[in-house]
Amino acid sequence: MSRTFPFFATECEVIELWQTIAGLPGMRLLEGSSRPDQPLRQFECFPVEEWSDPNHFTSVVAWPSDISSTPAETRIVFNEEGRQWSGGKGRTSLTSPAFLRIAHINAPNSNLIGFNELIFESLASTRGRFSEEQIAGVDWHAIGNLIRDIKKGIQKSAAGKWRSIPVSKGVAEILRNGDNRLWFWGNEGSL
């Protein structure tokens, strides 16, 4: 199972975090899963317009190419229902135990602020999910340092914490100016 690091941040702050990660030495931004019948893409910078478009999902992963082997590529063929829904025959996906992702978890209503998760792997979480070759191709010490630095950056830039979860300056401002509350898997609160 993947490891996660939750944090509260506005969409603009998450985009800034992606741009910071993209600027790290050896970091490459890839499309983790292609659009139907399209080739996988590499992004020179974070694809803000695509990522923010509610009508199209763009799967972005950060790959630290200097400290891990090449991601594995898998072709997925859609069944009839998938072909009808997507308008395509299939897609291609990439996997690597070195990938970093950021996901947003929506809150159940508009007065609540959902959270984000930095998603990554640890050596212990990879067994049975990745090939031995992929696992051996990762410098786990370097990955651990990279993740620790990203987490420290998120914590350092936070305005505070709620239940040990960093809360960004932008979210703190929203909390000060309205009747919003933070939401984390059924728990609600504020700074």
N, CA and C atoms as an extended XYZ file, in Angstrom:
573
Properties=species:S:1:pos:R:3:atomname:S:1:resname:S:1:resid:I:1 pbc="F F F"
N         0.831       -1.175        0.000 N   MET     1
C         0.000        0.000        0.000 CA  MET     1
C         0.882        1.246        0.000 C   MET     1
N         0.513        2.225       -0.798 N   SER     2
C         1.276        3.462       -0.891 CA  SER     2
C         1.257        4.217        0.426 C   SER     2
N         2.265        5.017        0.639 N   ARG     3
C         2.338        5.896        1.805 CA  ARG     3
C         1.776        7.243        1.402 C   ARG     3
N         1.203        7.958        2.356 N   THR     4
C         0.647        9.274        2.060 CA  THR     4
C         1.051       10.272        3.136 C   THR     4
N         1.090       11.527        2.743 N   PHE     5
C         1.345       12.642        3.644 CA  PHE     5
C         0.258       13.674        3.373 C   PHE     5
N        -0.732       13.795        4.274 N   PRO     6
C        -1.824       14.735        4.031 CA  PRO     6
C        -1.432       16.175        4.357 C   PRO     6
N        -2.037       17.110        3.633 N   PHE     7
C        -1.840       18.535        3.893 CA  PHE     7
C        -3.003       19.302        3.274 C   PHE     7
N        -3.283       20.461        3.848 N   PHE     8
C        -4.323       21.344        3.314 CA  PHE     8
C        -3.650       22.455        2.531 C   PHE     8
N        -4.110       22.683        1.298 N   ALA     9
C        -3.557       23.740        0.460 CA  ALA     9
C        -4.591       24.118       -0.596 C   ALA     9
N        -4.526       25.362       -1.048 N   THR    10
C        -5.401       25.798       -2.134 CA  THR    10
C        -4.903       25.200       -3.451 C   THR    10
N        -5.730       25.252       -4.470 N   GLU    11
C        -5.320       24.731       -5.779 CA  GLU    11
C        -4.066       25.446       -6.269 C   GLU    11
N        -4.007       26.767       -6.084 N   CYS    12
C        -2.823       27.525       -6.517 CA  CYS    12
C        -1.573       27.076       -5.772 C   CYS    12
N        -1.704       26.790       -4.492 N   GLU    13
C        -0.551       26.334       -3.706 CA  GLU    13
C        -0.119       24.926       -4.114 C   GLU    13
N        -1.070       24.084       -4.483 N   VAL    14
C        -0.718       22.743       -4.968 CA  VAL    14
C         0.023       22.862       -6.301 C   VAL    14
N        -0.422       23.752       -7.164 N   ILE    15
C         0.268       23.978       -8.436 CA  ILE    15
C         1.695       24.469       -8.180 C   ILE    15
N         1.859       25.385       -7.219 N   GLU    16
C         3.206       25.852       -6.852 CA  GLU    16
C         4.075       24.700       -6.357 C   GLU    16
N         3.489       23.797       -5.572 N   LEU    17
C         4.233       22.642       -5.089 CA  LEU    17
C         4.659       21.755       -6.253 C   LEU    17
N         3.739       21.508       -7.188 N   TRP    18
C         4.093       20.726       -8.377 CA  TRP    18
C         5.247       21.389       -9.127 C   TRP    18
N         5.188       22.712       -9.272 N   GLN    19
C         6.246       23.412      -10.001 CA  GLN    19
C         7.578       23.326       -9.261 C   GLN    19
N         7.535       23.373       -7.939 N   THR    20
C         8.750       23.206       -7.142 CA  THR    20
C         9.325       21.810       -7.346 C   THR    20
N         8.480       20.802       -7.268 N   ILE    21
C         8.926       19.417       -7.464 CA  ILE    21
C         9.508       19.253       -8.870 C   ILE    21
N         8.843       19.841       -9.873 N   ALA    22
C         9.316       19.730      -11.256 CA  ALA    22
C        10.691       20.353      -11.443 C   ALA    22
N        11.025       21.343      -10.624 N   GLY    23
C        12.304       22.025      -10.743 CA  GLY    23
C        13.459       21.341      -10.028 C   GLY    23
N        13.188       20.250       -9.330 N   LEU    24
C        14.253       19.538       -8.624 CA  LEU    24
C        15.164       18.821       -9.624 C   LEU    24
N        16.456       18.698       -9.312 N   PRO    25
C        17.383       18.035      -10.237 CA  PRO    25
C        16.935       16.608      -10.588 C   PRO    25
N        16.951       16.305      -11.872 N   GLY    26
C        16.609       14.972      -12.343 CA  GLY    26
C        15.130       14.645      -12.362 C   GLY    26
N        14.286       15.569      -11.922 N   MET    27
C        12.845       15.294      -11.852 CA  MET    27
C        12.220       15.496      -13.229 C   MET    27
N        11.382       14.533      -13.607 N   ARG    28
C        10.647       14.622      -14.864 CA  ARG    28
C         9.169       14.432      -14.570 C   ARG    28
N         8.342       15.220      -15.215 N   LEU    29
C         6.895       15.081      -15.078 CA  LEU    29
C         6.375       14.289      -16.266 C   LEU    29
N         5.674       13.214      -15.946 N   LEU    30
C         5.159       12.315      -16.975 CA  LEU    30
C         3.652       12.166      -16.830 C   LEU    30
N         3.032       11.749      -17.901 N   GLU    31
C         1.635       11.365      -17.848 CA  GLU    31
C         1.602        9.922      -17.360 C   GLU    31
N         0.996        9.699      -16.203 N   GLY    32
C         0.983        8.366      -15.617 CA  GLY    32
C         0.063        7.408      -16.331 C   GLY    32
N        -0.964        7.943      -16.960 N   SER    33
C        -1.921        7.142      -17.704 CA  SER    33
C        -2.374        7.973      -18.897 C   SER    33
N        -2.223        7.430      -20.084 N   SER    34
C        -2.534        8.206      -21.288 CA  SER    34
C        -4.035        8.391      -21.461 C   SER    34
N        -4.380        9.306      -22.313 N   ARG    35
C        -5.767        9.427      -22.744 CA  ARG    35
C        -6.036        8.277      -23.713 C   ARG    35
N        -7.287        7.901      -23.890 N   PRO    36
C        -7.589        6.759      -24.777 CA  PRO    36
C        -6.931        6.896      -26.155 C   PRO    36
N        -6.233        5.842      -26.559 N   ASP    37
C        -5.593        5.720      -27.870 CA  ASP    37
C        -4.547        6.796      -28.163 C   ASP    37
N        -4.029        7.435      -27.123 N   GLN    38
C        -3.004        8.459      -27.293 CA  GLN    38
C        -1.699        7.988      -26.658 C   GLN    38
N        -0.569        8.473      -27.160 N   PRO    39
C         0.706        8.099      -26.539 CA  PRO    39
C         0.877        8.817      -25.195 C   PRO    39
N         1.710        8.257      -24.353 N   LEU    40
C         2.058        8.912      -23.093 CA  LEU    40
C         2.858       10.172      -23.388 C   LEU    40
N         2.718       11.156      -22.529 N   ARG    41
C         3.414       12.419      -22.742 CA  ARG    41
C         4.374       12.712      -21.590 C   ARG    41
N         5.379       13.515      -21.903 N   GLN    42
C         6.248       14.092      -20.892 CA  GLN    42
C         5.997       15.593      -20.915 C   GLN    42
N         5.952       16.212      -19.741 N   PHE    43
C         5.660       17.638      -19.654 CA  PHE    43
C         6.931       18.401      -19.303 C   PHE    43
N         7.172       19.490      -20.012 N   GLU    44
C         8.325       20.340      -19.715 CA  GLU    44
C         8.102       21.118      -18.414 C   GLU    44
N         6.851       21.459      -18.146 N   CYS    45
C         6.472       22.100      -16.893 CA  CYS    45
C         5.093       21.549      -16.508 C   CYS    45
N         4.662       21.841      -15.315 N   PHE    46
C         3.393       21.287      -14.849 CA  PHE    46
C         2.246       21.780      -15.734 C   PHE    46
N         1.394       20.875      -16.255 N   PRO    47
C         0.315       21.250      -17.178 CA  PRO    47
C        -0.899       21.838      -16.439 C   PRO    47
N        -0.784       23.073      -16.005 N   VAL    48
C        -1.792       23.718      -15.157 CA  VAL    48
C        -3.169       23.697      -15.801 C   VAL    48
N        -3.258       24.099      -17.073 N   GLU    49
C        -4.567       24.196      -17.729 CA  GLU    49
C        -5.241       22.830      -17.820 C   GLU    49
N        -4.489       21.823      -18.181 N   GLU    50
C        -5.056       20.471      -18.282 CA  GLU    50
C        -5.462       19.932      -16.922 C   GLU    50
N        -4.602       20.135      -15.936 N   TRP    51
C        -4.850       19.611      -14.592 CA  TRP    51
C        -6.072       20.274      -13.958 C   TRP    51
N        -6.285       21.547      -14.271 N   SER    52
C        -7.406       22.298      -13.689 CA  SER    52
C        -8.708       22.123      -14.452 C   SER    52
N        -8.667       21.522      -15.634 N   ASP    53
C        -9.852       21.353      -16.471 CA  ASP    53
C       -10.740       20.238      -15.900 C   ASP    53
N       -11.961       20.591      -15.426 N   PRO    54
C       -12.827       19.564      -14.842 CA  PRO    54
C       -13.376       18.561      -15.861 C   PRO    54
N       -13.253       18.859      -17.150 N   ASN    55
C       -13.785       17.964      -18.180 CA  ASN    55
C       -12.789       16.915      -18.655 C   ASN    55
N       -11.532       17.054      -18.263 N   HIS    56
C       -10.503       16.117      -18.695 CA  HIS    56
C        -9.591       15.796      -17.519 C   HIS    56
N        -9.386       14.529      -17.267 N   PHE    57
C        -8.474       14.114      -16.215 CA  PHE    57
C        -7.093       13.913      -16.824 C   PHE    57
N        -6.105       14.563      -16.250 N   THR    58
C        -4.727       14.362      -16.671 CA  THR    58
C        -3.965       13.781      -15.496 C   THR    58
N        -3.419       12.601      -15.688 N   SER    59
C        -2.665       11.901      -14.655 CA  SER    59
C        -1.211       12.342      -14.723 C   SER    59
N        -0.760       13.097      -13.724 N   VAL    60
C         0.616       13.582      -13.701 CA  VAL    60
C         1.366       12.884      -12.574 C   VAL    60
N         2.554       12.388      -12.896 N   VAL    61
C         3.429       11.793      -11.889 CA  VAL    61
C         4.799       12.449      -12.013 C   VAL    61
N         5.467       12.571      -10.873 N   ALA    62
C         6.838       13.072      -10.866 CA  ALA    62
C         7.767       11.872      -10.746 C   ALA    62
N         8.722       11.801      -11.649 N   TRP    63
C         9.664       10.686      -11.676 CA  TRP    63
C        11.083       11.204      -11.456 C   TRP    63
N        11.712       10.842      -10.343 N   PRO    64
C        13.096       11.251      -10.101 CA  PRO    64
C        14.043       10.358      -10.913 C   PRO    64
N        14.299       10.739      -12.139 N   SER    65
C        15.004        9.879      -13.089 CA  SER    65
C        16.453        9.591      -12.696 C   SER    65
N        17.071       10.459      -11.910 N   ASP    66
C        18.467       10.257      -11.516 CA  ASP    66
C        18.631        9.175      -10.453 C   ASP    66
N        17.561        8.830       -9.762 N   ILE    67
C        17.684        7.890       -8.640 CA  ILE    67
C        16.761        6.681       -8.774 C   ILE    67
N        16.276        6.454       -9.987 N   SER    68
C        15.436        5.265      -10.207 CA  SER    68
C        15.501        4.823      -11.661 C   SER    68
N        15.181        3.562      -11.874 N   SER    69
C        15.205        3.008      -13.220 CA  SER    69
C        13.969        3.465      -14.008 C   SER    69
N        13.974        3.184      -15.284 N   THR    70
C        12.898        3.593      -16.187 CA  THR    70
C        11.566        2.971      -15.771 C   THR    70
N        10.493        3.766      -15.766 N   PRO    71
C         9.168        3.218      -15.418 CA  PRO    71
C         8.736        2.120      -16.396 C   PRO    71
N         7.931        1.206      -15.891 N   ALA    72
C         7.385        0.129      -16.733 CA  ALA    72
C         6.130        0.635      -17.434 C   ALA    72
N         6.002        0.271      -18.689 N   GLU    73
C         4.859        0.689      -19.503 CA  GLU    73
C         3.923       -0.499      -19.698 C   GLU    73
N         2.628       -0.282      -19.492 N   THR    74
C         1.628       -1.333      -19.646 CA  THR    74
C         0.518       -0.840      -20.563 C   THR    74
N         0.177       -1.660      -21.540 N   ARG    75
C        -0.938       -1.339      -22.443 CA  ARG    75
C        -2.206       -1.970      -21.874 C   ARG    75
N        -3.241       -1.164      -21.721 N   ILE    76
C        -4.527       -1.625      -21.193 CA  ILE    76
C        -5.544       -1.589      -22.322 C   ILE    76
N        -6.186       -2.715      -22.569 N   VAL    77
C        -7.206       -2.811      -23.615 CA  VAL    77
C        -8.574       -2.729      -22.935 C   VAL    77
N        -9.402       -1.793      -23.408 N   PHE    78
C       -10.727       -1.614      -22.827 CA  PHE    78
C       -11.679       -2.719      -23.255 C   PHE    78
N       -12.611       -3.077      -22.370 N   ASN    79
C       -13.693       -3.972      -22.761 CA  ASN    79
C       -14.729       -3.142      -23.537 C   ASN    79
N       -15.779       -3.775      -23.972 N   GLU    80
C       -16.789       -3.076      -24.797 CA  GLU    80
C       -17.352       -1.855      -24.080 C   GLU    80
N       -17.672       -1.994      -22.812 N   GLU    81
C       -18.221       -0.869      -22.047 CA  GLU    81
C       -17.201        0.271      -21.954 C   GLU    81
N       -15.950       -0.076      -21.729 N   GLY    82
C       -14.885        0.932      -21.671 CA  GLY    82
C       -14.685        1.636      -22.996 C   GLY    82
N       -14.790        0.892      -24.087 N   ARG    83
C       -14.658        1.497      -25.419 CA  ARG    83
C       -15.799        2.472      -25.681 C   ARG    83
N       -17.010        2.092      -25.302 N   GLN    84
C       -18.156        2.986      -25.511 CA  GLN    84
C       -18.031        4.247      -24.664 C   GLN    84
N       -17.618        4.069      -23.403 N   TRP    85
C       -17.510        5.212      -22.493 CA  TRP    85
C       -16.406        6.169      -22.918 C   TRP    85
N       -15.243        5.618      -23.326 N   SER    86
C       -14.077        6.457      -23.612 CA  SER    86
C       -13.949        6.866      -25.073 C   SER    86
N       -14.593        6.114      -25.951 N   GLY    87
C       -14.429        6.383      -27.372 CA  GLY    87
C       -13.103        5.863      -27.919 C   GLY    87
N       -12.398        5.059      -27.133 N   GLY    88
C       -11.107        4.531      -27.567 CA  GLY    88
C       -11.006        3.037      -27.327 C   GLY    88
N        -9.916        2.459      -27.810 N   LYS    89
C        -9.698        1.023      -27.662 CA  LYS    89
C        -8.903        0.676      -26.409 C   LYS    89
N        -8.133        1.639      -25.909 N   GLY    90
C        -7.319        1.365      -24.738 CA  GLY    90
C        -6.462        2.564      -24.370 C   GLY    90
N        -5.558        2.341      -23.414 N   ARG    91
C        -4.648        3.391      -22.971 CA  ARG    91
C        -3.352        2.743      -22.506 C   ARG    91
N        -2.381        3.563      -22.236 N   THR    92
C        -1.096        3.084      -21.740 CA  THR    92
C        -0.855        3.713      -20.374 C   THR    92
N        -0.323        2.922      -19.448 N   SER    93
C        -0.010        3.464      -18.129 CA  SER    93
C         1.436        3.159      -17.772 C   SER    93
N         1.977        3.982      -16.899 N   LEU    94
C         3.333        3.813      -16.402 CA  LEU    94
C         3.291        3.450      -14.930 C   LEU    94
N         4.228        2.622      -14.501 N   THR    95
C         4.357        2.321      -13.076 CA  THR    95
C         5.820        2.401      -12.687 C   THR    95
N         6.049        2.884      -11.488 N   SER    96
C         7.385        2.923      -10.910 CA  SER    96
C         7.230        3.110       -9.412 C   SER    96
N         7.989        2.387       -8.611 N   PRO    97
C         7.928        2.608       -7.177 CA  PRO    97
C         8.525        3.956       -6.776 C   PRO    97
N         9.157        4.651       -7.714 N   ALA    98
C         9.754        5.956       -7.414 CA  ALA    98
C         8.820        7.128       -7.714 C   ALA    98
N         7.666        6.877       -8.297 N   PHE    99
C         6.753        7.973       -8.647 CA  PHE    99
C         6.264        8.716       -7.413 C   PHE    99
N         6.094       10.014       -7.576 N   LEU   100
C         5.437       10.868       -6.584 CA  LEU   100
C         4.174       11.406       -7.228 C   LEU   100
N         3.099       11.444       -6.453 N   ARG   101
C         1.821       11.969       -6.932 CA  ARG   101
C         1.262       12.922       -5.883 C   ARG   101
N         0.364       13.777       -6.320 N   ILE   102
C        -0.413       14.592       -5.388 CA  ILE   102
C        -1.871       14.413       -5.771 C   ILE   102
N        -2.671       14.023       -4.805 N   ALA   103
C        -4.102       13.836       -5.035 CA  ALA   103
C        -4.876       14.796       -4.149 C   ALA   103
N        -6.044       15.202       -4.624 N   HIS   104
C        -6.942       16.027       -3.810 CA  HIS   104
C        -8.151       15.180       -3.430 C   HIS   104
N        -8.497       15.222       -2.161 N   ILE   105
C        -9.660       14.500       -1.660 CA  ILE   105
C       -10.738       15.537       -1.364 C   ILE   105
N       -11.826       15.498       -2.117 N   ASN   106
C       -12.903       16.474       -1.946 CA  ASN   106
C       -13.660       16.250       -0.647 C   ASN   106
N       -14.085       17.350       -0.051 N   ALA   107
C       -14.942       17.294        1.129 CA  ALA   107
C       -16.380       17.049        0.673 C   ALA   107
N       -17.245       16.557        1.581 N   PRO   108
C       -18.611       16.212        1.178 CA  PRO   108
C       -19.538       17.402        0.921 C   PRO   108
N       -19.162       18.608        1.338 N   ASN   109
C       -19.995       19.769        0.996 CA  ASN   109
C       -19.137       21.016        0.855 C   ASN   109
N       -19.726       22.086        0.341 N   SER   110
C       -18.968       23.276       -0.033 CA  SER   110
C       -18.461       24.094        1.155 C   SER   110
N       -18.972       23.887        2.354 N   ASN   111
C       -18.470       24.618        3.526 CA  ASN   111
C       -17.236       23.960        4.126 C   ASN   111
N       -16.899       22.789        3.625 N   LEU   112
C       -15.747       22.057        4.142 CA  LEU   112
C       -14.613       22.084        3.125 C   LEU   112
N       -13.399       22.171        3.625 N   ILE   113
C       -12.216       22.205        2.767 CA  ILE   113
C       -11.570       20.826        2.797 C   ILE   113
N       -11.510       20.185        1.626 N   GLY   114
C       -10.872       18.879        1.521 CA  GLY   114
C        -9.363       18.994        1.600 C   GLY   114
N        -8.692       17.869        1.624 N   PHE   115
C        -7.248       17.855        1.801 CA  PHE   115
C        -6.549       17.280        0.579 C   PHE   115
N        -5.241       17.405        0.581 N   ASN   116
C        -4.382       16.860       -0.473 CA  ASN   116
C        -3.497       15.793        0.144 C   ASN   116
N        -2.994       14.914       -0.694 N   GLU   117
C        -2.067       13.894       -0.227 CA  GLU   117
C        -0.876       13.804       -1.171 C   GLU   117
N         0.319       13.866       -0.599 N   LEU   118
C         1.519       13.499       -1.322 CA  LEU   118
C         1.569       11.975       -1.241 C   LEU   118
N         1.618       11.308       -2.374 N   ILE   119
C         1.563        9.849       -2.411 CA  ILE   119
C         2.908        9.331       -2.912 C   ILE   119
N         3.468        8.384       -2.163 N   PHE   120
C         4.779        7.845       -2.494 CA  PHE   120
C         4.885        6.422       -1.980 C   PHE   120
N         5.973        5.763       -2.311 N   GLU   121
C         6.208        4.386       -1.873 CA  GLU   121
C         7.387        4.347       -0.910 C   GLU   121
N         7.371        3.373       -0.049 N   SER   122
C         8.543        3.035        0.746 CA  SER   122
C         8.951        1.637        0.313 C   SER   122
N        10.159        1.252        0.638 N   LEU   123
C        10.609       -0.078        0.235 CA  LEU   123
C         9.654       -1.155        0.741 C   LEU   123
N         9.190       -1.011        1.978 N   ALA   124
C         8.291       -2.015        2.563 CA  ALA   124
C         6.937       -2.069        1.852 C   ALA   124
N         6.508       -0.965        1.261 N   SER   125
C         5.184       -0.927        0.619 CA  SER   125
C         5.185       -1.471       -0.805 C   SER   125
N         6.354       -1.815       -1.331 N   THR   126
C         6.432       -2.198       -2.746 CA  THR   126
C         6.277       -3.685       -3.011 C   THR   126
N         6.534       -4.513       -2.035 N   ARG   127
C         6.545       -5.971       -2.234 CA  ARG   127
C         5.201       -6.468       -2.781 C   ARG   127
N         5.288       -7.233       -3.861 N   GLY   128
C         4.093       -7.800       -4.468 CA  GLY   128
C         3.376       -6.852       -5.413 C   GLY   128
N         3.775       -5.588       -5.446 N   ARG   129
C         3.114       -4.615       -6.319 CA  ARG   129
C         3.997       -4.176       -7.477 C   ARG   129
N         5.290       -4.367       -7.310 N   PHE   130
C         6.246       -4.000       -8.348 CA  PHE   130
C         7.185       -5.169       -8.561 C   PHE   130
N         7.786       -5.231       -9.738 N   SER   131
C         8.731       -6.315      -10.011 CA  SER   131
C         9.992       -6.113       -9.172 C   SER   131
N        10.693       -7.203       -8.948 N   GLU   132
C        11.960       -7.130       -8.196 CA  GLU   132
C        12.943       -6.216       -8.923 C   GLU   132
N        12.897       -6.247      -10.246 N   GLU   133
C        13.776       -5.383      -11.046 CA  GLU   133
C        13.465       -3.906      -10.794 C   GLU   133
N        12.170       -3.561      -10.762 N   GLN   134
C        11.802       -2.169      -10.488 CA  GLN   134
C        12.230       -1.761       -9.081 C   GLN   134
N        12.003       -2.615       -8.115 N   ILE   135
C        12.352       -2.308       -6.721 CA  ILE   135
C        13.865       -2.112       -6.590 C   ILE   135
N        14.631       -3.003       -7.228 N   ALA   136
C        16.087       -2.912       -7.154 CA  ALA   136
C        16.629       -1.683       -7.889 C   ALA   136
N        15.854       -1.137       -8.827 N   GLY   137
C        16.289        0.009       -9.618 CA  GLY   137
C        16.114        1.353       -8.933 C   GLY   137
N        15.695        1.349       -7.669 N   VAL   138
C        15.448        2.597       -6.944 CA  VAL   138
C        16.505        2.777       -5.861 C   VAL   138
N        17.055        3.968       -5.772 N   ASP   139
C        17.952        4.323       -4.670 CA  ASP   139
C        17.051        4.761       -3.514 C   ASP   139
N        16.720        3.816       -2.642 N   TRP   140
C        15.729        4.069       -1.585 CA  TRP   140
C        16.189        5.106       -0.576 C   TRP   140
N        17.478        5.182       -0.343 N   HIS   141
C        17.993        6.210        0.573 CA  HIS   141
C        17.753        7.602       -0.020 C   HIS   141
N        18.069        7.757       -1.314 N   ALA   142
C        17.870        9.046       -1.985 CA  ALA   142
C        16.385        9.402       -2.078 C   ALA   142
N        15.539        8.404       -2.354 N   ILE   143
C        14.082        8.655       -2.407 CA  ILE   143
C        13.587        9.122       -1.040 C   ILE   143
N        14.045        8.451        0.016 N   GLY   144
C        13.654        8.852        1.371 CA  GLY   144
C        14.051       10.283        1.673 C   GLY   144
N        15.256       10.678        1.272 N   ASN   145
C        15.700       12.062        1.487 CA  ASN   145
C        14.859       13.045        0.679 C   ASN   145
N        14.545       12.682       -0.557 N   LEU   146
C        13.720       13.541       -1.419 CA  LEU   146
C        12.339       13.758       -0.796 C   LEU   146
N        11.709       12.697       -0.366 N   ILE   147
C        10.372       12.797        0.230 CA  ILE   147
C        10.428       13.600        1.530 C   ILE   147
N        11.439       13.348        2.333 N   ARG   148
C        11.599       14.095        3.584 CA  ARG   148
C        11.734       15.601        3.304 C   ARG   148
N        12.516       15.957        2.278 N   ASP   149
C        12.687       17.372        1.929 CA  ASP   149
C        11.375       18.004        1.446 C   ASP   149
N        10.613       17.271        0.646 N   ILE   150
C         9.327       17.803        0.167 CA  ILE   150
C         8.372       17.997        1.344 C   ILE   150
N         8.298       17.009        2.228 N   LYS   151
C         7.425       17.123        3.405 CA  LYS   151
C         7.856       18.284        4.296 C   LYS   151
N         9.147       18.462        4.493 N   LYS   152
C         9.647       19.587        5.301 CA  LYS   152
C         9.269       20.917        4.663 C   LYS   152
N         9.351       20.989        3.321 N   GLY   153
C         8.965       22.219        2.619 CA  GLY   153
C         7.493       22.542        2.823 C   GLY   153
N         6.647       21.528        2.776 N   ILE   154
C         5.214       21.734        3.009 CA  ILE   154
C         4.985       22.209        4.438 C   ILE   154
N         5.642       21.566        5.390 N   GLN   155
C         5.471       21.933        6.799 CA  GLN   155
C         6.008       23.331        7.086 C   GLN   155
N         7.156       23.654        6.506 N   LYS   156
C         7.775       24.960        6.750 CA  LYS   156
C         6.934       26.112        6.196 C   LYS   156
N         6.282       25.896        5.082 N   SER   157
C         5.481       26.954        4.463 CA  SER   157
C         4.067       27.051        5.041 C   SER   157
N         3.703       26.125        5.919 N   ALA   158
C         2.342       26.106        6.492 CA  ALA   158
C         2.133       27.243        7.484 C   ALA   158
N         0.888       27.694        7.557 N   ALA   159
C         0.518       28.719        8.537 CA  ALA   159
C         0.294       28.099        9.911 C   ALA   159
N         0.023       26.807        9.942 N   GLY   160
C        -0.221       26.098       11.194 CA  GLY   160
C        -0.562       24.652       10.906 C   GLY   160
N        -1.014       23.957       11.943 N   LYS   161
C        -1.411       22.564       11.801 CA  LYS   161
C        -2.767       22.346       12.450 C   LYS   161
N        -3.509       21.415       11.886 N   TRP   162
C        -4.737       20.933       12.502 CA  TRP   162
C        -4.611       19.416       12.566 C   TRP   162
N        -4.701       18.868       13.778 N   ARG   163
C        -4.557       17.425       13.990 CA  ARG   163
C        -3.268       16.890       13.365 C   ARG   163
N        -2.199       17.623       13.479 N   SER   164
C        -0.862       17.326       12.958 CA  SER   164
C        -0.762       17.426       11.432 C   SER   164
N        -1.801       17.922       10.768 N   ILE   165
C        -1.806       18.074        9.310 CA  ILE   165
C        -1.482       19.527        8.965 C   ILE   165
N        -0.433       19.773        8.170 N   PRO   166
C        -0.096       21.142        7.797 CA  PRO   166
C        -1.253       21.843        7.066 C   PRO   166
N        -1.458       23.102        7.427 N   VAL   167
C        -2.487       23.943        6.797 CA  VAL   167
C        -1.768       25.137        6.165 C   VAL   167
N        -1.897       25.278        4.860 N   SER   168
C        -1.181       26.319        4.128 CA  SER   168
C        -1.702       27.715        4.478 C   SER   168
N        -0.937       28.711        4.091 N   LYS   169
C        -1.323       30.111        4.327 CA  LYS   169
C        -2.609       30.453        3.583 C   LYS   169
N        -2.762       29.939        2.371 N   GLY   170
C        -3.969       30.229        1.596 CA  GLY   170
C        -5.218       29.655        2.238 C   GLY   170
N        -5.134       28.445        2.744 N   VAL   171
C        -6.279       27.826        3.418 CA  VAL   171
C        -6.541       28.533        4.745 C   VAL   171
N        -5.491       28.934        5.464 N   ALA   172
C        -5.669       29.680        6.719 CA  ALA   172
C        -6.415       30.985        6.466 C   ALA   172
N        -6.117       31.630        5.359 N   GLU   173
C        -6.799       32.877        4.986 CA  GLU   173
C        -8.285       32.613        4.703 C   GLU   173
N        -8.585       31.542        4.000 N   ILE   174
C        -9.978       31.171        3.730 CA  ILE   174
C       -10.719       30.925        5.043 C   ILE   174
N       -10.068       30.244        5.966 N   LEU   175
C       -10.692       29.962        7.267 CA  LEU   175
C       -10.966       31.258        8.034 C   LEU   175
N       -10.043       32.205        7.963 N   ARG   176
C       -10.218       33.498        8.672 CA  ARG   176
C       -11.342       34.327        8.078 C   ARG   176
N       -11.547       34.210        6.767 N   ASN   177
C       -12.496       35.091        6.075 CA  ASN   177
C       -13.873       34.493        5.844 C   ASN   177
N       -14.162       33.330        6.373 N   GLY   178
C       -15.468       32.729        6.099 CA  GLY   178
C       -15.868       31.740        7.169 C   GLY   178
N       -16.919       30.994        6.850 N   ASP   179
C       -17.411       30.000        7.797 CA  ASP   179
C       -17.029       28.579        7.373 C   ASP   179
N       -15.933       28.476        6.610 N   ASN   180
C       -15.454       27.163        6.182 CA  ASN   180
C       -14.765       26.434        7.328 C   ASN   180
N       -14.712       25.110        7.191 N   ARG   181
C       -14.012       24.269        8.157 CA  ARG   181
C       -13.186       23.247        7.391 C   ARG   181
N       -12.147       22.778        8.031 N   LEU   182
C       -11.313       21.742        7.451 CA  LEU   182
C       -12.023       20.399        7.581 C   LEU   182
N       -11.780       19.517        6.623 N   TRP   183
C       -12.390       18.182        6.650 CA  TRP   183
C       -11.322       17.144        6.354 C   TRP   183
N       -11.270       16.096        7.199 N   PHE   184
C       -10.344       14.997        6.985 CA  PHE   184
C       -11.043       13.721        7.364 C   PHE   184
N       -11.527       12.975        6.384 N   TRP   185
C       -12.191       11.689        6.567 CA  TRP   185
C       -13.236       11.704        7.696 C   TRP   185
N       -14.166       12.650        7.617 N   GLY   186
C       -15.278       12.684        8.575 CA  GLY   186
C       -15.038       13.576        9.770 C   GLY   186
N       -13.818       13.998        9.983 N   ASN   187
C       -13.517       14.907       11.093 CA  ASN   187
C       -13.477       16.339       10.573 C   ASN   187
N       -14.048       17.254       11.327 N   GLU   188
C       -14.084       18.659       10.946 CA  GLU   188
C       -13.396       19.500       12.003 C   GLU   188
N       -12.792       20.603       11.569 N   GLY   189
C       -12.138       21.478       12.528 CA  GLY   189
C       -11.599       22.728       11.859 C   GLY   189
N       -10.838       23.476       12.639 N   SER   190
C       -10.268       24.728       12.174 CA  SER   190
C        -8.943       24.948       12.887 C   SER   190
N        -8.228       25.957       12.462 N   LEU   191
C        -6.963       26.311       13.149 CA  LEU   191
C        -7.255       26.966       14.483 C   LEU   191
